[in-house]
Amino acid sequence: MMIDTLKDESQLSMLIPLIEMFEEETEVSLSQNLIEVSNSLQGDIYLTIFGGDENAIKGYLCGYFSSRTSFMITQLFSSTPELTEELFNYLQTHLRSQGVTSLLGHTKRDVRVFRKFGFEISHYLLIKRLEG
């Protein structure tokens, strides 16, 4: 399994099908997700990590540095639990080397799933749709 950070536009074009699948799963707009991932090519605030084999990219993780010591995961899509774990482990190693001490994220899934990655519940995000 190959894991790497997004460095050029040719890699970005290979990620677009996965970003589209993430959009369908989360109902977050494709344009917002694509902007976040492409921002990884513009500077040091956003970071995208991807993984797969020689033939195809099969998963990615994207987020941003909310401070010098905190990183917020905003997107995570993977074809297998094993790849998800590899992406997450690569991210942690990369962030530790940069002095990051807090990893943040949000999910639509049951948060108990993420305890195996060391996450704990800190806050709840409440949403009320105002319609009509």
Contact map, one row per residue, 1 for C-alpha under 8 A:
111000000000000000000000000000000000000000000000001110000000000000000000000000000000000000000000000000000000000000000000000000000000
111100000000000000000000000000000000000000000000001111000000000000000000000000000000000000000000000000000000000000000000000000000000
111110000000000000000000000000000000000000000000111100000000000000000000000000000000011001000000000000000000000000000000000000000000
011111000000000000000000000000000000000000000000111000000000000000000000000000000000000000000000000000000000000000000000000000000000
001111100000000000000000000000000000000000000011110000000000000000000000000000000000000000000000000000000000000000000000000000000000
000111110011000000000000000000000000000110000011110000000000000000000000000000000000000000000000000000000000000000000000000000000000
000011111010000000000000000000000000000110000000000000000000000000000000000000000000000000000000000000000000000000000000000000000000
000001111111000000000000000000000000000010000000000000000000000000000000000000000000000000000000000000000000000000000000000000000000
000000111111100000000000000000000000000010000000000000000000000000000000000000000000000000000000000000000000000000000000000000000000
000000011111110000000000000000000000000000000000000000000000000000000000000000000000000000000000000000000000000000000000000000000000
000001111111111000000000000000000000000000000000000000000000000000000000000000000000000000000000000000000000000000000000000000000000
000001011111111100000000000000000000110000000000000000000000000000000000000000000000000000000000000000000000000000000000000000000000
000000001111111100000000000000000000000000000000000000000000000000000000000000000000000000000000000000000000000000000000000000000000
000000000111111110000000000000000000000000000000000000001000000000000000000000000000000000000000000000000000000000000000000000000000
000000000011111111100000000000000000000000000000000000001001000000000000000000000000000000000000000000000000000000000000000000000000
000000000001111111110000000000000100000000000000000000000000000000000000000000000000000000000000000000000000000000000000000000000000
000000000000011111111000000000000000000000000000000000000000000000000000000000000000000000000000000000000000000000000000000000000000
000000000000001111111100000000000000000000000000000000000111000000000000000010000000000000000000000000000000000000000000000000000000
000000000000001111111110000001001100000000000000000000000000000000000000000010000000000000000000000000000000000000000000000000000000
000000000000000111111111000001000000000000000000000000000000000000000000000000000000000000000000000000000000000000000000000000000000
000000000000000011111111100000000000000000000000000000000000000000000000000010000000000000000000000000000000000000000000000000000000
000000000000000001111111110000000000000000000000000000000000000000000000001110000000000000000000000000000000000000000000000000000000
000000000000000000111111111111001000000000000000000000000000000000000000000000000000000000000000000000000000000000000000000000000000
000000000000000000011111111100000000000000000000000000000000000000000000000000000000000000000000000000000000000000000000000000000000
000000000000000000001111111000000000000000000000000000000000000000000000000000000000000000000000000000000000000000000000000000000000
000000000000000000000111111100000000000000000000000000000000000000000000000000000000000000000000000000000001000000000000000000000000
000000000000000000000011111110000000000000000000000000000000000000000000000000000000000000000000000000000000000000000000000000000000
000000000000000000000011011111011000000000000000000000000000000000000000000000000000000000000000000000000000000000000000000000000000
000000000000000000000010001111111000000000000000000000000000000000000000000000000000000000000000000000000000000000000000000000000000
000000000000000000110010000111111100000000000000000000000000000000000000000000000000000000000000000000000000000000000000000000000000
000000000000000000000000000011111110000000000000000000000000000000000000000000000000000000000000000000000000000000000000000000000000
000000000000000000000000000111111111000000000000000000000000000000000000000000000000000000000000000000000000000000000000000000000000
000000000000000000100010000111111111100000000000000000000000000000000000001000000000000000000000000000000000000000000000000000000000
000000000000000100100000000001111111110000000000000000000000000000000000000000000000000000000000000000000000000000000000000000000000
000000000000000000000000000000111111111000000000000000000000000000000000000000000000000000000000000000000000000000000000000000000000
000000000000000000000000000000011111111100000100000000000000011000000000000000000000000000000000000000000000000000000000000000000000
000000000001000000000000000000001111111110000111000000000000010000000000000000000000000000000000000000000000000000000000000000000000
000000000001000000000000000000000111111111000000000000000000000000000000000000000000000000000000000000000000000000000000000000000000
000000000000000000000000000000000011111111100110000000000000000000000000000000000000000000000000000000000000000000000000000000000000
000001100000000000000000000000000001111111111111000000000000000000000000000000000000000000000000000000000000000000000000000000000000
000001111000000000000000000000000000111111100000000000000000000000000000000000000000000000000000000000000000000000000000000000000000
000000000000000000000000000000000000011111110000000000000000000000000000000000000000000000000000000000000000000000000000000000000000
000000000000000000000000000000000000001111111100000000000000000000000000000000000000000000000000000000000000000000000000000000000000
000000000000000000000000000000000000000101111110000000000000000000000000000000000000000000000000000000000000000000000000000000000000
000000000000000000000000000000000000000100111110000000000000000111000000000000000000000000000000000000000000000000000000000000000000
000000000000000000000000000000000001101100111111000000000000011110000000000000000000000000000000000000000000000000000000000000000000
000011000000000000000000000000000000101100011111100000000000011100000000000000000000000000000000000000000000000000000000000000000000
000011000000000000000000000000000000100100000111110000000001111000000000000000000000000000000000000000000000000000000000000000000000
001111000000000000000000000000000000000000000011111000000001110000000000000000000000001000100000000000000000000000000000000000000000
001111000000000000000000000000000000000000000001111100001111100000000000000000000000001000000000000000000000000000000000000000000000
111100000000000000000000000000000000000000000000111110001111000000000000000000000010001000000000000000000000000000000000000000000000
111000000000000000000000000000000000000000000000011111111110000000000000000000000010000000000000000000000000000000000000000000000000
110000000000000000000000000000000000000000000000001111111100000000000000000000000000000000000000000000000000000000000000000000000000
010000000000000000000000000000000000000000000000000111110000000000000000000000000000000000000000000000000000000000000000000000000000
000000000000000000000000000000000000000000000000000111111000000000000000000000000000000000000000000000000000000000000000000000000000
000000000000000000000000000000000000000000000000000111111100000000000000000000000000000000000000000000000000000000000000000000000000
000000000000011000000000000000000000000000000000011110111111000000000000000000000000000000000000000000000000000000000000000000000000
000000000000000001000000000000000000000000000000011110011111000000000000000001100010000000000000000000000000000000000000000000000000
000000000000000001000000000000000000000000000000011100001111100000000000000111100011001000000000000000000000000000000000000000000000
000000000000001001000000000000000000000000000001111000001111110000000000001111000000001000000000000000000000000000000000000000000000
000000000000000000000000000000000000000000000001110000000011111000000000111110000000001100000000000000000000000000000000000000000000
000000000000000000000000000000000001100000000111100000000001111100000000111100000000000000000000000000000000000000000000000000000000
000000000000000000000000000000000001000000000111000000000000111110000011111000000000000000000000000000000000000000000000000000000000
000000000000000000000000000000000000000000001110000000000000011111000011110000000000000000000000000000000000000000000000000000000000
000000000000000000000000000000000000000000001100000000000000001111111111000000000000000000000000000000000000000000000000000000000000
000000000000000000000000000000000000000000001000000000000000000111111111000000000000000000000000000000000000000000000000000000000000
000000000000000000000000000000000000000000000000000000000000000011111110000000000000000000000000000000000000000000000000000000000000
000000000000000000000000000000000000000000000000000000000000000011111100000000000000000000000000001100000000000000000000000000000000
000000000000000000000000000000000000000000000000000000000000000011111110000000000000000000000000001111000000000000000000000000000000
000000000000000000000000000000000000000000000000000000000000000011111111000000000000000000000000000111110000000000000000000000000000
000000000000000000000000000000000000000000000000000000000000001111101111100000000000000000000010000101110000000000000000000000000000
000000000000000000000000000000000000000000000000000000000000001111000111110000000000000000000000000000111000000000000000000000000000
000000000000000000000000000000000000000000000000000000000000111100000011111100000000000000000000000000111100000000000000000000000000
000000000000000000000000000000000000000000000000000000000000111100000001111100000000000000000000000000001100000000000000000000000000
000000000000000000000100000000001000000000000000000000000001111000000000111110000000000000000000000000000000000000000000000000000000
000000000000000000000100000000000000000000000000000000000011110000000000111111000001000000000000000000000000000000000000000000000000
000000000000000001101100000000000000000000000000000000000011100000000000001111100001000000000000000000000000000000000000000000000000
000000000000000000000000000000000000000000000000000000000111000000000000000111111011000000000000000000000000000000000000000000000000
000000000000000000000000000000000000000000000000000000000110000000000000000011111011000000000000000000000000000000000000000000000000
000000000000000000000000000000000000000000000000000000000000000000000000000001111111000000000000000000000000000000000000000000000000
000000000000000000000000000000000000000000000000000000000000000000000000000001111111100000000000000000000000000000000000000000000000
000000000000000000000000000000000000000000000000000000000000000000000000000000011111110000000000000000000000000000000000000000000000
000000000000000000000000000000000000000000000000001100000110000000000000000001111111111000000000000000000000000000000000000000000000
000000000000000000000000000000000000000000000000000000000010000000000000000111111111111100000000000000000000000000000000000000000000
000000000000000000000000000000000000000000000000000000000000000000000000000000001111111110000000000000000000000000000000000000000000
001000000000000000000000000000000000000000000000000000000000000000000000000000000111111111000000000000000000000000000000000000000000
001000000000000000000000000000000000000000000000111000000011100000000000000000000011111111100000000000000000000000000000000000000000
000000000000000000000000000000000000000000000000000000000000100000000000000000000001111111110000000000000000000000000000000000000000
000000000000000000000000000000000000000000000000000000000000000000000000000000000000111111111000000000000000000000000000000000000000
001000000000000000000000000000000000000000000000000000000000000000000000000000000000011111111100000000000000000000000000000000000000
000000000000000000000000000000000000000000000000100000000000000000000000000000000000001111111110000000000000000000000000000000000000
000000000000000000000000000000000000000000000000000000000000000000000000000000000000000111111111000000000000000000000000000000000000
000000000000000000000000000000000000000000000000000000000000000000000000000000000000000011111111100000000000000000000000000000000000
000000000000000000000000000000000000000000000000000000000000000000000000000000000000000001111111110000000000000000000000000000000000
000000000000000000000000000000000000000000000000000000000000000000000010000000000000000000111111111110000000000000000000000000000000
000000000000000000000000000000000000000000000000000000000000000000000000000000000000000000011111111110000000000000000000000000000000
000000000000000000000000000000000000000000000000000000000000000000000000000000000000000000001111111100000000000000000000000000000000
000000000000000000000000000000000000000000000000000000000000000000000000000000000000000000000111111100000000000000000000000000000000
000000000000000000000000000000000000000000000000000000000000000000011000000000000000000000000011111110000000000000000000000000000000
000000000000000000000000000000000000000000000000000000000000000000011110000000000000000000000011111111100000000000000000000000000000
000000000000000000000000000000000000000000000000000000000000000000001100000000000000000000000011001111100000000000000000000000000000
000000000000000000000000000000000000000000000000000000000000000000001110000000000000000000000000000111110000000000000000000000000000
000000000000000000000000000000000000000000000000000000000000000000000111100000000000000000000000000111111000000000000000000000000000
000000000000000000000000000000000000000000000000000000000000000000000111100000000000000000000000000001111100000000000000000000000000
000000000000000000000000000000000000000000000000000000000000000000000001110000000000000000000000000000111110000000000000000000000000
000000000000000000000000000000000000000000000000000000000000000000000000110000000000000000000000000000011111000000000000000000000000
000000000000000000000000000000000000000000000000000000000000000000000000000000000000000000000000000000001111111000000000000000000000
000000000000000000000000010000000000000000000000000000000000000000000000000000000000000000000000000000000111110000000000000000000000
000000000000000000000000000000000000000000000000000000000000000000000000000000000000000000000000000000000011111010000000000000000000
000000000000000000000000000000000000000000000000000000000000000000000000000000000000000000000000000000000011111110000000000000000000
000000000000000000000000000000000000000000000000000000000000000000000000000000000000000000000000000000000010111111100000100000000000
000000000000000000000000000000000000000000000000000000000000000000000000000000000000000000000000000000000000011111110000000000000000
000000000000000000000000000000000000000000000000000000000000000000000000000000000000000000000000000000000000111111110000000000000000
000000000000000000000000000000000000000000000000000000000000000000000000000000000000000000000000000000000000001111111111000000000000
000000000000000000000000000000000000000000000000000000000000000000000000000000000000000000000000000000000000001111111111000000000000
000000000000000000000000000000000000000000000000000000000000000000000000000000000000000000000000000000000000000111111110000000000000
000000000000000000000000000000000000000000000000000000000000000000000000000000000000000000000000000000000000000001111110000000000000
000000000000000000000000000000000000000000000000000000000000000000000000000000000000000000000000000000000000000001111111000000000000
000000000000000000000000000000000000000000000000000000000000000000000000000000000000000000000000000000000000000001111111100000000000
000000000000000000000000000000000000000000000000000000000000000000000000000000000000000000000000000000000000000001100111110000000000
000000000000000000000000000000000000000000000000000000000000000000000000000000000000000000000000000000000000001000000011111100000000
000000000000000000000000000000000000000000000000000000000000000000000000000000000000000000000000000000000000000000000001111100000000
000000000000000000000000000000000000000000000000000000000000000000000000000000000000000000000000000000000000000000000000111110000000
000000000000000000000000000000000000000000000000000000000000000000000000000000000000000000000000000000000000000000000000111111000000
000000000000000000000000000000000000000000000000000000000000000000000000000000000000000000000000000000000000000000000000001111100000
000000000000000000000000000000000000000000000000000000000000000000000000000000000000000000000000000000000000000000000000000111110000
000000000000000000000000000000000000000000000000000000000000000000000000000000000000000000000000000000000000000000000000000011111000
000000000000000000000000000000000000000000000000000000000000000000000000000000000000000000000000000000000000000000000000000001111100
000000000000000000000000000000000000000000000000000000000000000000000000000000000000000000000000000000000000000000000000000000111110
000000000000000000000000000000000000000000000000000000000000000000000000000000000000000000000000000000000000000000000000000000011111
000000000000000000000000000000000000000000000000000000000000000000000000000000000000000000000000000000000000000000000000000000001111
000000000000000000000000000000000000000000000000000000000000000000000000000000000000000000000000000000000000000000000000000000000111
